[in-house]
């Protein structure tokens, strides 16, 4: 298994963390979440954004909300998870360019961090995961993609 696969599984398991489900499957999720977090500790630190990057993101989202087209209720319009900027694109672009200049050092740092992260994700991971019996997986809980990952990682008995 690669660290990328382990990280993908971790994100999937975290997605189920607050759901009510049968005890055996819940325990499978908890145990594997902790196993993966322990083994990917340095990777998880690497992918964590810096405080300054988070400030940049907040400022970027504020700009998007400011210049996004508004619906009848005055809320920013979002289409396919993207803010709609038809009417104010030029104004947004001008302010966004300034924002990028002000945070150019942090954006360069983020690019470097992403390259390092990508290299780490491609490394092999020697992680011994807990297995689950197919009959202990609640019906209609997992998507085919998730089942494929479970199967590929050999965690279904």
BABA-401786 format. One record per residue (C-alpha): residue number from 1; residue in one letter; chain; x, y, z. Coordinates in pm, 1 decimal. Layout:
// BABA-401786
+------+------+-------+----------+----------+----------+
! vonu ! tivo ! rovex !       c1 !       c2 !       c3 !
+------+------+-------+----------+----------+----------+
!  NUM !    A !     A !        X !        Y !        Z !
...
+------+------+-------+----------+----------+----------+
This chain:
// BABA-401786
+------+------+-------+----------+----------+----------+
! vonu ! tivo ! rovex !       c1 !       c2 !       c3 !
+------+------+-------+----------+----------+----------+
!    1 !    X !     A !      0.0 !      0.0 !      0.0 !
!    2 !    X !     A !    118.6 !    352.5 !    -68.0 !
!    3 !    X !     A !     86.7 !    638.3 !    174.5 !
!    4 !    X !     A !   -155.8 !    793.8 !    -73.9 !
!    5 !    X !     A !   -387.5 !    492.1 !    -42.5 !
!    6 !    X !     A !   -356.6 !    498.4 !    336.0 !
!    7 !    X !     A !   -432.6 !    872.9 !    338.6 !
!    8 !    X !     A !   -733.6 !    819.9 !    111.1 !
!    9 !    X !     A !   -858.9 !    546.1 !    344.1 !
!   10 !    X !     A !   -806.4 !    772.3 !    645.5 !
!   11 !    X !     A !  -1017.1 !   1048.5 !    488.5 !
!   12 !    X !     A !  -1287.3 !    791.0 !    413.7 !
!   13 !    X !     A !  -1284.7 !    655.2 !    769.4 !
!   14 !    X !     A !  -1301.4 !   1005.0 !    917.5 !
!   15 !    X !     A !  -1609.9 !   1064.2 !    703.1 !
!   16 !    X !     A !  -1785.8 !    781.6 !    886.4 !
!   17 !    X !     A !  -1664.4 !    881.8 !   1231.3 !
!   18 !    X !     A !  -1984.0 !   1046.9 !   1356.6 !
!   19 !    X !     A !  -2228.3 !    800.2 !   1198.9 !
!   20 !    X !     A !  -2419.8 !    547.3 !   1403.6 !
!   21 !    X !     A !  -2347.0 !    192.6 !   1288.8 !
!   22 !    X !     A !  -2306.7 !   -162.1 !   1417.5 !
!   23 !    X !     A !  -2042.0 !   -203.3 !   1686.2 !
!   24 !    X !     A !  -1809.0 !   -434.0 !   1490.2 !
!   25 !    X !     A !  -1785.7 !   -198.5 !   1194.7 !
!   26 !    X !     A !  -1753.4 !    107.2 !   1420.2 !
!   27 !    X !     A !  -1462.1 !    -61.6 !   1600.9 !
!   28 !    X !     A !  -1301.1 !   -147.2 !   1265.3 !
!   29 !    X !     A !  -1319.0 !    223.6 !   1172.1 !
!   30 !    X !     A !  -1180.5 !    346.6 !   1505.6 !
!   31 !    X !     A !   -891.6 !     98.2 !   1512.0 !
!   32 !    X !     A !   -783.9 !    160.7 !   1153.2 !
!   33 !    X !     A !   -815.1 !    537.4 !   1189.8 !
!   34 !    X !     A !   -573.6 !    528.7 !   1483.8 !
!   35 !    X !     A !   -334.7 !    286.9 !   1309.5 !
!   36 !    X !     A !   -316.0 !    506.5 !    998.6 !
!   37 !    X !     A !   -281.3 !    832.0 !   1194.7 !
!   38 !    X !     A !      8.1 !    684.0 !   1392.2 !
!   39 !    X !     A !    183.8 !    566.1 !   1075.1 !
!   40 !    X !     A !    122.3 !    884.5 !    877.9 !
!   41 !    X !     A !    198.4 !   1128.7 !   1158.6 !
!   42 !    X !     A !    473.1 !   1313.5 !    968.6 !
!   43 !    X !     A !    265.1 !   1324.7 !    649.5 !
!   44 !    X !     A !    -33.6 !   1466.1 !    838.2 !
!   45 !    X !     A !    191.2 !   1740.5 !    978.7 !
!   46 !    X !     A !    317.8 !   1818.1 !    627.0 !
!   47 !    X !     A !    -30.0 !   1855.8 !    474.7 !
!   48 !    X !     A !   -152.7 !   2079.6 !    755.9 !
!   49 !    X !     A !   -170.0 !   2437.3 !    620.7 !
!   50 !    X !     A !     23.1 !   2710.8 !    801.6 !
!   51 !    X !     A !   -161.1 !   2983.1 !    992.9 !
!   52 !    X !     A !    -51.6 !   3241.2 !    735.6 !
!   53 !    X !     A !   -182.5 !   3024.2 !    450.6 !
!   54 !    X !     A !   -515.6 !   2997.5 !    633.3 !
!   55 !    X !     A !   -525.0 !   3379.8 !    653.2 !
!   56 !    X !     A !   -468.8 !   3391.6 !    276.6 !
!   57 !    X !     A !   -751.4 !   3140.5 !    223.8 !
!   58 !    X !     A !   -987.4 !   3343.1 !    442.5 !
!   59 !    X !     A !   -904.2 !   3659.9 !    247.3 !
!   60 !    X !     A !   -950.1 !   3474.6 !    -84.5 !
!   61 !    X !     A !  -1291.6 !   3341.9 !     18.3 !
!   62 !    X !     A !  -1394.5 !   3686.0 !    144.8 !
!   63 !    X !     A !  -1308.2 !   3828.6 !   -198.8 !
!   64 !    X !     A !  -1500.9 !   3553.5 !   -373.4 !
!   65 !    X !     A !  -1807.6 !   3621.6 !   -159.6 !
!   66 !    X !     A !  -1775.2 !   3997.5 !   -213.5 !
!   67 !    X !     A !  -1761.0 !   3976.9 !   -593.4 !
!   68 !    X !     A !  -1974.9 !   3669.1 !   -655.8 !
!   69 !    X !     A !  -2306.4 !   3717.6 !   -831.0 !
!   70 !    X !     A !  -2586.7 !   3719.6 !   -574.4 !
!   71 !    X !     A !  -2913.3 !   3526.6 !   -571.8 !
!   72 !    X !     A !  -3253.1 !   3681.6 !   -489.3 !
!   73 !    X !     A !  -3177.4 !   3651.8 !   -116.5 !
!   74 !    X !     A !  -2848.8 !   3839.8 !   -160.8 !
!   75 !    X !     A !  -2631.5 !   3532.9 !   -101.3 !
!   76 !    X !     A !  -2329.5 !   3451.7 !   -321.3 !
!   77 !    X !     A !  -2417.1 !   3214.4 !   -604.3 !
!   78 !    X !     A !  -2226.6 !   2885.2 !   -622.0 !
!   79 !    X !     A !  -2245.7 !   2650.8 !   -919.2 !
!   80 !    X !     A !  -2066.1 !   2314.2 !   -924.2 !
!   81 !    X !     A !  -1885.2 !   2412.9 !   -601.4 !
!   82 !    X !     A !  -1747.4 !   2730.9 !   -763.3 !
!   83 !    X !     A !  -1849.7 !   3091.4 !   -693.2 !
!   84 !    X !     A !  -2019.0 !   3252.6 !   -995.2 !
!   85 !    X !     A !  -1826.3 !   3569.3 !  -1089.8 !
!   86 !    X !     A !  -1981.3 !   3675.1 !  -1420.9 !
!   87 !    X !     A !  -2068.3 !   4035.5 !  -1334.7 !
!   88 !    X !     A !  -1762.9 !   4131.0 !  -1128.6 !
!   89 !    X !     A !  -1484.1 !   3913.4 !  -1268.4 !
!   90 !    X !     A !  -1254.9 !   4205.6 !  -1360.1 !
!   91 !    X !     A !  -1286.8 !   4368.4 !  -1017.3 !
!   92 !    X !     A !  -1228.2 !   4033.9 !   -849.5 !
!   93 !    X !     A !   -923.0 !   3961.8 !  -1067.6 !
!   94 !    X !     A !   -767.5 !   4298.4 !   -979.3 !
!   95 !    X !     A !   -808.4 !   4253.1 !   -603.4 !
!   96 !    X !     A !   -715.1 !   3886.2 !   -622.6 !
!   97 !    X !     A !   -391.7 !   3978.0 !   -802.9 !
!   98 !    X !     A !   -306.4 !   4214.5 !   -517.7 !
!   99 !    X !     A !   -386.6 !   3945.2 !   -263.5 !
!  100 !    X !     A !   -156.3 !   3701.1 !   -442.4 !
!  101 !    X !     A !    123.8 !   3960.1 !   -445.1 !
!  102 !    X !     A !     81.2 !   4021.6 !    -72.2 !
!  103 !    X !     A !     99.9 !   3649.4 !     -0.8 !
!  104 !    X !     A !    347.9 !   3550.4 !   -274.8 !
!  105 !    X !     A !    596.0 !   3408.4 !    -23.2 !
!  106 !    X !     A !    332.7 !   3189.5 !    139.2 !
!  107 !    X !     A !    203.0 !   3072.4 !   -200.5 !
!  108 !    X !     A !    555.0 !   2970.8 !   -303.4 !
!  109 !    X !     A !    594.4 !   2790.9 !     28.0 !
!  110 !    X !     A !    265.3 !   2608.7 !    -37.2 !
!  111 !    X !     A !    384.7 !   2497.4 !   -384.0 !
!  112 !    X !     A !    705.0 !   2358.7 !   -233.1 !
!  113 !    X !     A !    508.9 !   2189.2 !     42.7 !
!  114 !    X !     A !    276.5 !   2031.0 !   -217.2 !
!  115 !    X !     A !    572.9 !   1888.5 !   -411.9 !
!  116 !    X !     A !    714.7 !   1737.1 !    -92.7 !
!  117 !    X !     A !    372.6 !   1598.3 !     -0.1 !
!  118 !    X !     A !    327.3 !   1440.5 !   -343.9 !
!  119 !    X !     A !    663.9 !   1265.5 !   -311.8 !
!  120 !    X !     A !    575.2 !   1137.2 !     35.6 !
!  121 !    X !     A !    233.6 !   1012.9 !    -81.8 !
!  122 !    X !     A !    399.2 !    793.1 !   -344.4 !
!  123 !    X !     A !    616.7 !    615.6 !    -84.9 !
!  124 !    X !     A !    532.4 !    264.0 !     30.3 !
!  125 !    X !     A !    362.7 !    234.0 !    366.6 !
!  126 !    X !     A !    408.3 !    -71.4 !    584.2 !
!  127 !    X !     A !     80.2 !    -54.8 !    772.7 !
!  128 !    X !     A !    -92.0 !   -355.1 !    925.0 !
!  129 !    X !     A !   -462.8 !   -275.1 !    912.6 !
!  130 !    X !     A !   -746.0 !   -450.1 !   1092.2 !
!  131 !    X !     A !   -977.9 !   -650.9 !    867.7 !
!  132 !    X !     A !  -1355.0 !   -660.3 !    854.7 !
!  133 !    X !     A !  -1585.1 !   -939.2 !    742.1 !
!  134 !    X !     A !  -1801.0 !   -851.9 !    445.4 !
!  135 !    X !     A !  -2113.9 !   -937.4 !    642.7 !
!  136 !    X !     A !  -2011.6 !   -686.8 !    915.3 !
!  137 !    X !     A !  -2019.0 !   -394.9 !    670.4 !
!  138 !    X !     A !  -2362.2 !   -228.8 !    696.8 !
!  139 !    X !     A !  -2574.3 !   -256.4 !    381.9 !
!  140 !    X !     A !  -2559.9 !     41.4 !    146.6 !
!  141 !    X !     A !  -2297.0 !    222.2 !    356.9 !
!  142 !    X !     A !  -2001.3 !    202.8 !    118.5 !
!  143 !    X !     A !  -1992.0 !    324.1 !   -239.7 !
!  144 !    X !     A !  -1845.1 !     94.3 !   -506.9 !
!  145 !    X !     A !  -1529.4 !    312.1 !   -505.7 !
!  146 !    X !     A !  -1494.3 !    265.4 !   -129.5 !
!  147 !    X !     A !  -1553.9 !   -109.6 !   -158.1 !
!  148 !    X !     A !  -1288.5 !   -121.0 !   -429.9 !
!  149 !    X !     A !  -1037.6 !     51.0 !   -199.6 !
!  150 !    X !     A !  -1120.6 !   -183.5 !     90.3 !
!  151 !    X !     A !  -1076.0 !   -481.0 !   -143.6 !
!  152 !    X !     A !   -752.7 !   -348.4 !   -297.6 !
!  153 !    X !     A !   -602.3 !   -292.4 !     46.9 !
!  154 !    X !     A !   -704.2 !   -642.1 !    154.6 !
!  155 !    X !     A !   -903.9 !   -532.0 !    456.3 !
!  156 !    X !     A !  -1216.8 !   -732.1 !    375.3 !
!  157 !    X !     A !  -1207.9 !  -1090.8 !    497.2 !
+------+------+-------+----------+----------+----------+
